Amino acid sequence: MTHPYLTEDHDIFRKSFRKFLEKEAYPYYEKWEEERMIPRAFWKKMGEHGYLCPDIAEEYGGSGVDWGFSVIINEELERVGSSMIGIGLHNDIVVPYIHSYGTVEQKQKWLPKCATGEIITAIAMTEPGTGSDLSNIETTAKLEGDHYLLNGQKTFITNGITADLVVVACKTDAHAVPRHKGISLLVVERDTPGFSRGRKLQKVGLHAQDTAELIFEDCKVPKENLLGAEGHGFRYLMEKLQQERLIVAIAAQVASEEMLRNTIEYVKSRQAFGK
Ligand SMILES: Cc1cc2nc3c(=O)[nH]c(=O)nc-3n(C[C@H](O)[C@H](O)[C@H](O)COP(=O)(O)OP(=O)(O)OC[C@H]3O[C@@H](n4cnc5c(N)ncnc54)[C@H](O)[C@@H]3O)c2cc1C
């Protein structure tokens, strides 16, 4: 039966992406789980083949294709294993913030490298004391001359250790009423003074998925790294969290299908009681 949204191009794309993963990911996935990291070299290969950020505009290094291609990438990565989710987070959760709210200069500076895998991204919202209640974050950024002084701690950050560029949710106005009006997004680059990594977290699952703590101590972020308008961060997060939830749902659906497939395969092949 033909699908109302997926075309022959999507089918061809899925087949060639699967072939790529059979060569470059499936044979190594167990090793990556043991080593608790997906190597940077794999990201670069994804970039070389056009599998990173395919939906961003061609002028910024993408292919300008529809989001169906990104859905296929997420589905096929999830079939390899759930630890691949950091790539979907880069493609479909973090990079869209820069694509949607960045200035032309910011886009020209960062997006082409996001598409080649030279830049791996992360988004830092969660803090030790703040998860669901985002308006309560305590990380602050104070404008001082030509830079913001960023102070605070983040936790559970996907791609936290590997990330070259982190979109950080922080309070530029700690006294704003209502509280969410004081939130802004700052882009923090790898070598920014005052930015360091905390623990790489050991989780019960998703072993190769890099999840870490980030620390900002008088971190000097150039003021041109503000994403969008000051005080509009919460609105941007609410807009983009929709696609994040969709990505998580797609991954959950594929993971369930794979678990069922594995179970059926196992019960059909197992010999017990002489049968
Ligand atoms: C593998 C992994 C990767 C992650 N990656 C990232 C990342 O890249 N960037 C990032 O910023 N964060 C990341 N997170 C953090 C994630 O976004 C948070 O875990 C999530 O927002 C929930 O926050 P919390 O864990 O503090 O739970 P809490 O907010 O403390 O919630 C705990 C429980 O209380 C419930 N609850 C919350 N508020 C209420 C309320 N008002 N009334 C009733 N019940 C309530 C919740 O539904 C939940 O069941 C990651 C987490 C994991 C596990």
The ligand as an ORCA input file, in Angstrom:
! r2SCAN-3c Opt
* xyz 0 1
  C      18.661      9.765     29.110
  C      18.300     11.184     29.384
  C      18.724     12.195     28.527
  C      18.399     13.521     28.798
  N      18.862     14.507     27.962
  C      18.642     15.805     28.286
  C      19.198     16.853     27.510
  O      19.867     16.623     26.492
  N      18.990     18.132     27.908
  C      18.260     18.438     29.009
  O      18.133     19.610     29.306
  N      17.704     17.480     29.760
  C      17.880     16.178     29.442
  N      17.331     15.172     30.200
  C      16.548     15.535     31.370
  C      15.053     15.431     31.146
  O      14.635     16.445     30.283
  C      14.408     15.492     32.536
  O      14.679     14.252     33.157
  C      12.939     15.773     32.458
  O      12.737     17.116     32.095
  C      12.246     15.498     33.793
  O      12.859     16.198     34.803
  P      13.294     15.468     36.177
  O      14.082     14.244     35.833
  O      13.928     16.492     37.071
  O      11.937     14.986     36.814
  P      10.914     15.853     37.663
  O      10.608     17.129     36.984
  O      11.410     15.935     39.073
  O       9.665     14.916     37.589
  C       9.592     13.681     38.352
  C       8.190     13.125     38.252
  O       7.238     14.086     38.801
  C       6.247     14.387     37.816
  N       5.896     15.799     37.931
  C       6.634     16.874     37.591
  N       5.988     18.007     37.850
  C       4.809     17.662     38.393
  C       3.690     18.405     38.881
  N       3.657     19.731     38.850
  N       2.648     17.691     39.348
  C       2.653     16.344     39.364
  N       3.692     15.593     38.921
  C       4.744     16.240     38.439
  C       6.876     14.091     36.469
  O       5.902     13.770     35.474
  C       7.745     12.877     36.784
  O       7.008     11.693     36.756
  C      17.611     13.834     29.942
  C      17.164     12.819     30.775
  C      17.507     11.514     30.516
  C      17.013     10.442     31.461
*
